[in-house]
């Protein structure tokens, strides 16, 4: 292990804090933790028709006072919670349905 990393861990007493915010990936790239594209992340974090103008994932823009552009940061926990909720809905939607007439179906 790198000596600087060891020194930092010793100084902190624990490992560094887990990542809370992530940046949007560059155009054409995917976000490394979730594998989502930039356009998909924009649909989840910006008000648009795809999300009914109510973004389900928390984000913030970091910019200087008079700047017209900035860095969009996505709250990782919010993103992962949203993806977990979608997965839970999918599990419910695709769960096997009990057949009233037994395994063979009705005739």
PyMOL commands that place a pseudoatom at each C-alpha (Angstrom):
pseudoatom trace, name=CA, resn=UNK, resi=1, chain=A, elem=C, hetatm=0, pos=[0.000, 0.000, 0.000]
pseudoatom trace, name=CA, resn=UNK, resi=2, chain=A, elem=C, hetatm=0, pos=[1.202, 3.499, -0.749]
pseudoatom trace, name=CA, resn=UNK, resi=3, chain=A, elem=C, hetatm=0, pos=[2.839, 5.110, 2.305]
pseudoatom trace, name=CA, resn=UNK, resi=4, chain=A, elem=C, hetatm=0, pos=[0.831, 8.331, 1.842]
pseudoatom trace, name=CA, resn=UNK, resi=5, chain=A, elem=C, hetatm=0, pos=[-2.423, 6.362, 1.990]
pseudoatom trace, name=CA, resn=UNK, resi=6, chain=A, elem=C, hetatm=0, pos=[-1.242, 4.552, 5.119]
pseudoatom trace, name=CA, resn=UNK, resi=7, chain=A, elem=C, hetatm=0, pos=[-0.288, 7.861, 6.726]
pseudoatom trace, name=CA, resn=UNK, resi=8, chain=A, elem=C, hetatm=0, pos=[-3.668, 9.401, 5.903]
pseudoatom trace, name=CA, resn=UNK, resi=9, chain=A, elem=C, hetatm=0, pos=[-5.533, 6.392, 7.324]
pseudoatom trace, name=CA, resn=UNK, resi=10, chain=A, elem=C, hetatm=0, pos=[-3.447, 6.506, 10.475]
pseudoatom trace, name=CA, resn=UNK, resi=11, chain=A, elem=C, hetatm=0, pos=[-4.110, 10.224, 10.852]
pseudoatom trace, name=CA, resn=UNK, resi=12, chain=A, elem=C, hetatm=0, pos=[-7.864, 9.827, 10.305]
pseudoatom trace, name=CA, resn=UNK, resi=13, chain=A, elem=C, hetatm=0, pos=[-8.166, 6.718, 12.427]
pseudoatom trace, name=CA, resn=UNK, resi=14, chain=A, elem=C, hetatm=0, pos=[-10.505, 5.174, 9.831]
pseudoatom trace, name=CA, resn=UNK, resi=15, chain=A, elem=C, hetatm=0, pos=[-10.720, 4.873, 6.085]
pseudoatom trace, name=CA, resn=UNK, resi=16, chain=A, elem=C, hetatm=0, pos=[-11.726, 8.023, 4.180]
pseudoatom trace, name=CA, resn=UNK, resi=17, chain=A, elem=C, hetatm=0, pos=[-15.417, 8.890, 4.011]
pseudoatom trace, name=CA, resn=UNK, resi=18, chain=A, elem=C, hetatm=0, pos=[-17.361, 7.067, 1.285]
pseudoatom trace, name=CA, resn=UNK, resi=19, chain=A, elem=C, hetatm=0, pos=[-18.134, 9.001, -1.862]
pseudoatom trace, name=CA, resn=UNK, resi=20, chain=A, elem=C, hetatm=0, pos=[-21.380, 10.988, -1.528]
pseudoatom trace, name=CA, resn=UNK, resi=21, chain=A, elem=C, hetatm=0, pos=[-21.460, 12.956, -4.785]
pseudoatom trace, name=CA, resn=UNK, resi=22, chain=A, elem=C, hetatm=0, pos=[-20.491, 11.939, -8.303]
pseudoatom trace, name=CA, resn=UNK, resi=23, chain=A, elem=C, hetatm=0, pos=[-19.984, 13.997, -11.462]
pseudoatom trace, name=CA, resn=UNK, resi=24, chain=A, elem=C, hetatm=0, pos=[-21.849, 13.522, -14.698]
pseudoatom trace, name=CA, resn=UNK, resi=25, chain=A, elem=C, hetatm=0, pos=[-19.621, 11.554, -17.079]
pseudoatom trace, name=CA, resn=UNK, resi=26, chain=A, elem=C, hetatm=0, pos=[-18.331, 13.189, -20.241]
pseudoatom trace, name=CA, resn=UNK, resi=27, chain=A, elem=C, hetatm=0, pos=[-20.535, 12.860, -23.315]
pseudoatom trace, name=CA, resn=UNK, resi=28, chain=A, elem=C, hetatm=0, pos=[-20.243, 9.371, -24.799]
pseudoatom trace, name=CA, resn=UNK, resi=29, chain=A, elem=C, hetatm=0, pos=[-18.994, 7.838, -21.532]
pseudoatom trace, name=CA, resn=UNK, resi=30, chain=A, elem=C, hetatm=0, pos=[-20.792, 5.951, -18.789]
pseudoatom trace, name=CA, resn=UNK, resi=31, chain=A, elem=C, hetatm=0, pos=[-20.768, 6.610, -15.065]
pseudoatom trace, name=CA, resn=UNK, resi=32, chain=A, elem=C, hetatm=0, pos=[-18.441, 3.926, -13.629]
pseudoatom trace, name=CA, resn=UNK, resi=33, chain=A, elem=C, hetatm=0, pos=[-20.442, 2.949, -10.511]
pseudoatom trace, name=CA, resn=UNK, resi=34, chain=A, elem=C, hetatm=0, pos=[-23.853, 2.422, -12.132]
pseudoatom trace, name=CA, resn=UNK, resi=35, chain=A, elem=C, hetatm=0, pos=[-22.931, 2.124, -15.811]
pseudoatom trace, name=CA, resn=UNK, resi=36, chain=A, elem=C, hetatm=0, pos=[-25.581, 4.714, -16.733]
pseudoatom trace, name=CA, resn=UNK, resi=37, chain=A, elem=C, hetatm=0, pos=[-25.033, 7.105, -19.628]
pseudoatom trace, name=CA, resn=UNK, resi=38, chain=A, elem=C, hetatm=0, pos=[-24.849, 10.865, -19.286]
pseudoatom trace, name=CA, resn=UNK, resi=39, chain=A, elem=C, hetatm=0, pos=[-28.240, 11.303, -20.987]
pseudoatom trace, name=CA, resn=UNK, resi=40, chain=A, elem=C, hetatm=0, pos=[-29.927, 8.818, -18.636]
pseudoatom trace, name=CA, resn=UNK, resi=41, chain=A, elem=C, hetatm=0, pos=[-28.441, 10.558, -15.603]
pseudoatom trace, name=CA, resn=UNK, resi=42, chain=A, elem=C, hetatm=0, pos=[-29.662, 13.917, -16.957]
pseudoatom trace, name=CA, resn=UNK, resi=43, chain=A, elem=C, hetatm=0, pos=[-33.187, 12.489, -17.290]
pseudoatom trace, name=CA, resn=UNK, resi=44, chain=A, elem=C, hetatm=0, pos=[-33.036, 11.369, -13.668]
pseudoatom trace, name=CA, resn=UNK, resi=45, chain=A, elem=C, hetatm=0, pos=[-31.633, 14.619, -12.251]
pseudoatom trace, name=CA, resn=UNK, resi=46, chain=A, elem=C, hetatm=0, pos=[-33.052, 17.458, -14.361]
pseudoatom trace, name=CA, resn=UNK, resi=47, chain=A, elem=C, hetatm=0, pos=[-36.716, 18.485, -14.692]
pseudoatom trace, name=CA, resn=UNK, resi=48, chain=A, elem=C, hetatm=0, pos=[-37.873, 17.213, -18.095]
pseudoatom trace, name=CA, resn=UNK, resi=49, chain=A, elem=C, hetatm=0, pos=[-40.851, 15.583, -19.807]
pseudoatom trace, name=CA, resn=UNK, resi=50, chain=A, elem=C, hetatm=0, pos=[-39.405, 12.098, -19.190]
pseudoatom trace, name=CA, resn=UNK, resi=51, chain=A, elem=C, hetatm=0, pos=[-39.768, 12.508, -15.409]
pseudoatom trace, name=CA, resn=UNK, resi=52, chain=A, elem=C, hetatm=0, pos=[-42.864, 14.724, -15.374]
pseudoatom trace, name=CA, resn=UNK, resi=53, chain=A, elem=C, hetatm=0, pos=[-40.737, 17.758, -14.485]
pseudoatom trace, name=CA, resn=UNK, resi=54, chain=A, elem=C, hetatm=0, pos=[-40.000, 16.154, -11.079]
pseudoatom trace, name=CA, resn=UNK, resi=55, chain=A, elem=C, hetatm=0, pos=[-36.502, 14.653, -11.031]
pseudoatom trace, name=CA, resn=UNK, resi=56, chain=A, elem=C, hetatm=0, pos=[-36.385, 11.538, -8.829]
pseudoatom trace, name=CA, resn=UNK, resi=57, chain=A, elem=C, hetatm=0, pos=[-32.651, 11.861, -8.073]
pseudoatom trace, name=CA, resn=UNK, resi=58, chain=A, elem=C, hetatm=0, pos=[-31.078, 14.665, -6.034]
pseudoatom trace, name=CA, resn=UNK, resi=59, chain=A, elem=C, hetatm=0, pos=[-28.397, 16.780, -7.731]
pseudoatom trace, name=CA, resn=UNK, resi=60, chain=A, elem=C, hetatm=0, pos=[-26.659, 20.129, -7.353]
pseudoatom trace, name=CA, resn=UNK, resi=61, chain=A, elem=C, hetatm=0, pos=[-24.699, 22.494, -9.576]
pseudoatom trace, name=CA, resn=UNK, resi=62, chain=A, elem=C, hetatm=0, pos=[-21.358, 23.786, -8.411]
pseudoatom trace, name=CA, resn=UNK, resi=63, chain=A, elem=C, hetatm=0, pos=[-20.403, 27.043, -10.135]
pseudoatom trace, name=CA, resn=UNK, resi=64, chain=A, elem=C, hetatm=0, pos=[-18.645, 30.310, -9.518]
pseudoatom trace, name=CA, resn=UNK, resi=65, chain=A, elem=C, hetatm=0, pos=[-20.605, 33.489, -8.863]
pseudoatom trace, name=CA, resn=UNK, resi=66, chain=A, elem=C, hetatm=0, pos=[-20.934, 34.936, -12.367]
pseudoatom trace, name=CA, resn=UNK, resi=67, chain=A, elem=C, hetatm=0, pos=[-20.463, 31.700, -14.303]
pseudoatom trace, name=CA, resn=UNK, resi=68, chain=A, elem=C, hetatm=0, pos=[-23.120, 30.561, -16.735]
pseudoatom trace, name=CA, resn=UNK, resi=69, chain=A, elem=C, hetatm=0, pos=[-21.970, 26.930, -16.576]
pseudoatom trace, name=CA, resn=UNK, resi=70, chain=A, elem=C, hetatm=0, pos=[-21.003, 24.682, -13.716]
pseudoatom trace, name=CA, resn=UNK, resi=71, chain=A, elem=C, hetatm=0, pos=[-20.417, 21.103, -12.623]
pseudoatom trace, name=CA, resn=UNK, resi=72, chain=A, elem=C, hetatm=0, pos=[-23.523, 18.979, -12.037]
pseudoatom trace, name=CA, resn=UNK, resi=73, chain=A, elem=C, hetatm=0, pos=[-23.046, 16.718, -9.021]
pseudoatom trace, name=CA, resn=UNK, resi=74, chain=A, elem=C, hetatm=0, pos=[-25.356, 13.768, -8.378]
pseudoatom trace, name=CA, resn=UNK, resi=75, chain=A, elem=C, hetatm=0, pos=[-26.106, 12.536, -4.864]
pseudoatom trace, name=CA, resn=UNK, resi=76, chain=A, elem=C, hetatm=0, pos=[-24.965, 8.902, -5.080]
pseudoatom trace, name=CA, resn=UNK, resi=77, chain=A, elem=C, hetatm=0, pos=[-27.198, 7.602, -2.286]
pseudoatom trace, name=CA, resn=UNK, resi=78, chain=A, elem=C, hetatm=0, pos=[-30.247, 9.196, -3.925]
pseudoatom trace, name=CA, resn=UNK, resi=79, chain=A, elem=C, hetatm=0, pos=[-29.350, 7.608, -7.277]
pseudoatom trace, name=CA, resn=UNK, resi=80, chain=A, elem=C, hetatm=0, pos=[-28.769, 4.161, -5.789]
pseudoatom trace, name=CA, resn=UNK, resi=81, chain=A, elem=C, hetatm=0, pos=[-31.996, 4.379, -3.745]
pseudoatom trace, name=CA, resn=UNK, resi=82, chain=A, elem=C, hetatm=0, pos=[-33.940, 5.246, -6.895]
pseudoatom trace, name=CA, resn=UNK, resi=83, chain=A, elem=C, hetatm=0, pos=[-32.400, 2.302, -8.767]
pseudoatom trace, name=CA, resn=UNK, resi=84, chain=A, elem=C, hetatm=0, pos=[-33.186, -0.032, -5.839]
pseudoatom trace, name=CA, resn=UNK, resi=85, chain=A, elem=C, hetatm=0, pos=[-36.812, 1.159, -5.867]
pseudoatom trace, name=CA, resn=UNK, resi=86, chain=A, elem=C, hetatm=0, pos=[-37.041, 0.461, -9.607]
pseudoatom trace, name=CA, resn=UNK, resi=87, chain=A, elem=C, hetatm=0, pos=[-35.595, -3.020, -9.068]
pseudoatom trace, name=CA, resn=UNK, resi=88, chain=A, elem=C, hetatm=0, pos=[-38.092, -3.711, -6.269]
pseudoatom trace, name=CA, resn=UNK, resi=89, chain=A, elem=C, hetatm=0, pos=[-40.989, -2.650, -8.538]
pseudoatom trace, name=CA, resn=UNK, resi=90, chain=A, elem=C, hetatm=0, pos=[-39.662, -4.914, -11.287]
pseudoatom trace, name=CA, resn=UNK, resi=91, chain=A, elem=C, hetatm=0, pos=[-39.490, -7.884, -8.891]
pseudoatom trace, name=CA, resn=UNK, resi=92, chain=A, elem=C, hetatm=0, pos=[-43.114, -7.349, -7.894]
pseudoatom trace, name=CA, resn=UNK, resi=93, chain=A, elem=C, hetatm=0, pos=[-44.231, -6.876, -11.501]
pseudoatom trace, name=CA, resn=UNK, resi=94, chain=A, elem=C, hetatm=0, pos=[-42.524, -10.061, -12.703]
pseudoatom trace, name=CA, resn=UNK, resi=95, chain=A, elem=C, hetatm=0, pos=[-43.271, -12.327, -9.745]
pseudoatom trace, name=CA, resn=UNK, resi=96, chain=A, elem=C, hetatm=0, pos=[-45.020, -15.585, -10.663]
pseudoatom trace, name=CA, resn=UNK, resi=97, chain=A, elem=C, hetatm=0, pos=[-48.807, -15.389, -10.554]
pseudoatom trace, name=CA, resn=UNK, resi=98, chain=A, elem=C, hetatm=0, pos=[-50.618, -18.176, -8.736]
pseudoatom trace, name=CA, resn=UNK, resi=99, chain=A, elem=C, hetatm=0, pos=[-52.763, -20.150, -11.121]
pseudoatom trace, name=CA, resn=UNK, resi=100, chain=A, elem=C, hetatm=0, pos=[-56.275, -20.707, -9.729]
pseudoatom trace, name=CA, resn=UNK, resi=101, chain=A, elem=C, hetatm=0, pos=[-56.717, -23.891, -11.716]
pseudoatom trace, name=CA, resn=UNK, resi=102, chain=A, elem=C, hetatm=0, pos=[-53.435, -25.621, -10.897]
pseudoatom trace, name=CA, resn=UNK, resi=103, chain=A, elem=C, hetatm=0, pos=[-50.189, -25.960, -12.832]
pseudoatom trace, name=CA, resn=UNK, resi=104, chain=A, elem=C, hetatm=0, pos=[-51.666, -27.073, -16.103]
pseudoatom trace, name=CA, resn=UNK, resi=105, chain=A, elem=C, hetatm=0, pos=[-53.879, -24.064, -16.599]
pseudoatom trace, name=CA, resn=UNK, resi=106, chain=A, elem=C, hetatm=0, pos=[-57.597, -24.155, -17.276]
pseudoatom trace, name=CA, resn=UNK, resi=107, chain=A, elem=C, hetatm=0, pos=[-59.402, -25.884, -20.111]
for i in range(1, 107): cmd.bond("trace and resi %d" % i, "trace and resi %d" % (i + 1))
show_as sticks, trace
zoom trace
